[in-house]
């Protein structure tokens, strides 16, 4: 597989993951997809990913909606995080 094909497949995987998580992905998820720190800096610089919280990125340039903001917060807290209508 060529470098260009691998990069395209990786971007499709990131987009698919983001679609399942209200356009949010974590740095750990990106690393599992083969995104290095330098690649991450590049896609952030291009505006395709944007930092929402430490280790959590928004896929695409548009602001997140309510569910996306909730998803970003849950991903930032980590495993075991929960969202409720109660305080």
Backbone torsions as a table, in degrees:
resi	resn	phi	psi	omega
1	UNK	NA	133.2	-179.6
2	UNK	-72.7	161.2	178.6
3	UNK	-59.1	-42.1	-179.5
4	UNK	-64.9	-41.7	178.8
5	UNK	-65.6	-42.2	179.1
6	UNK	-62.6	-41.4	179.3
7	UNK	-64.1	-40.9	179.4
8	UNK	-64.7	-43.6	178.9
9	UNK	-63.3	-40.1	178.7
10	UNK	-63.4	-43.6	178.7
11	UNK	-63.1	-39.5	177.0
12	UNK	-63.7	-40.2	178.9
13	UNK	-64.6	-41.0	178.0
14	UNK	-63.7	-44.6	-179.9
15	UNK	-62.9	-42.8	179.5
16	UNK	-63.1	-44.6	178.0
17	UNK	-61.1	-45.3	178.7
18	UNK	-59.4	-38.7	178.6
19	UNK	-62.3	-34.5	-179.6
20	UNK	-77.1	-18.4	-174.4
21	UNK	-122.1	37.9	177.2
22	UNK	55.2	40.0	176.5
23	UNK	70.5	24.8	178.7
24	UNK	-120.7	141.1	176.4
25	UNK	-139.0	155.4	178.2
26	UNK	-102.0	159.9	176.9
27	UNK	-60.4	-37.5	179.0
28	UNK	-64.9	-40.7	177.6
29	UNK	-64.7	-40.3	178.6
30	UNK	-63.9	-42.6	178.5
31	UNK	-61.9	-39.2	178.5
32	UNK	-64.7	-25.4	177.4
33	UNK	-87.5	1.8	177.4
34	UNK	93.6	15.3	179.4
35	UNK	-87.4	116.8	178.2
36	UNK	-79.5	169.0	178.3
37	UNK	-62.0	-38.5	179.3
38	UNK	-68.6	-37.6	175.2
39	UNK	-62.8	-42.6	-179.9
40	UNK	-60.1	-46.1	177.8
41	UNK	-59.1	-38.2	-179.8
42	UNK	-65.4	-45.7	-178.6
43	UNK	-72.2	-28.5	174.3
44	UNK	-68.6	-42.9	179.2
45	UNK	-62.2	-34.6	178.4
46	UNK	-77.5	-12.6	178.8
47	UNK	88.5	5.4	-179.5
48	UNK	-77.5	-29.1	171.5
49	UNK	-123.9	146.3	177.4
50	UNK	-136.8	139.8	-178.5
51	UNK	-72.0	128.8	175.3
52	UNK	-104.0	-44.3	177.6
53	UNK	-143.1	170.8	177.1
54	UNK	-57.6	118.8	177.6
55	UNK	79.6	6.8	-179.7
56	UNK	-127.1	131.3	-175.9
57	UNK	-125.3	146.1	174.5
58	UNK	-90.7	135.8	176.5
59	UNK	-91.8	119.2	179.3
60	UNK	98.8	160.6	-174.7
61	UNK	-81.4	-19.6	-176.2
62	UNK	-71.9	146.0	176.2
63	UNK	-60.6	154.2	177.0
64	UNK	-75.0	148.4	171.0
65	UNK	-82.0	-175.1	-178.2
66	UNK	-56.7	-49.1	-179.3
67	UNK	-63.8	-35.7	177.2
68	UNK	-65.3	-40.7	177.2
69	UNK	-64.6	-39.2	176.9
70	UNK	-64.5	-45.3	180.0
71	UNK	-61.3	-42.2	179.3
72	UNK	-61.1	-42.9	179.7
73	UNK	-64.8	-43.7	178.6
74	UNK	-62.9	-42.5	179.3
75	UNK	-66.0	-34.0	179.5
76	UNK	-67.6	-37.1	-179.6
77	UNK	-71.8	-40.0	175.7
78	UNK	105.9	-170.9	-177.8
79	UNK	-55.6	140.2	180.0
80	UNK	89.9	-7.3	178.8
81	UNK	-67.3	148.3	179.4
82	UNK	-139.8	153.0	178.0
83	UNK	-122.0	133.1	-177.3
84	UNK	-141.7	161.2	175.5
85	UNK	-81.4	-4.9	-179.9
86	UNK	-103.8	150.2	178.0
87	UNK	-79.0	NA	NA
